[in-house]
Amino acid sequence: MTGLRCDDDPRLLRELARFRDLPVNFDVAAVDPLDPGPEWTVDDQRRELPAEPPGPPLVGGPWERACALVRDYKFADPTLVSRACRSTRELEPGADLLLETSFHGLVFRLPCRVGGITDTTRDGVRVWGWNYRTLRGHLEQGQMDFLVRKDIATGTVEFQVRAFSRHAHIPNPVVRLGFAVFGRSTQLRFIRGAGHRMVELTEPVARRADRNPRP
């Protein structure tokens, strides 16, 4: 799934093309992502990844590896997100994103759009990542940020998932009931699973870096 393309599946490409005409399903300008308000469910979870020496990120080290995983959405638990397709080969604001999930035999293709990219050093922490926003037809409304952080002074590397969300209008009563019962627990499984998977996928890079320390 290089570059989050689904060129091998015409069904998904047609569905992804349809997303171009879909609007974001909440008022972005009315929400402060850091303090969205009581009507939103807020998540802010961090998972420590293999550390690096203090200083700028190592070339090919855990921080760079984590950024590559985040860029290509490789952190998602494949039992929860079976496919992910992006409308552009490169990650960029405005690109549409299709996430295919399944639940008790029902398949959902959830429409999202890349909202922004973070690439900065602030307060001694190197941060890179991006967020997506939900589009009309998604089961939820809201935004989810995926960030990789390195403390320059200590070398600590973290993966952060920050989100605000609430239920969207779901016309199908069966799906609406199922989402009301299982939606939150599935959301938490996704966030926790993403952190666990990031650790698994960055540890081999850290072991190689330990065998070949920077001069």
Secondary structure, DSSP 8 states (H G I E B T S, - for coil): -GGG--TT-HHHHHHHHHGGG--BSS-GGG--TTS--TTSEEEEEEEEE----SSS--TTSHHHHHHHHHHTTTTS-TTT--EEEESSSS--TT-EEEEEEEETTEEEEEEEEEEEEEEEEETTEEEEEEEEEEBTT-SEEEEEEEEEEEETTT--EEEEEEEEEEE-----HHHHHHHHHHHHHHHHHHHHHHHHHHHHHHHHHHHHHHHS---
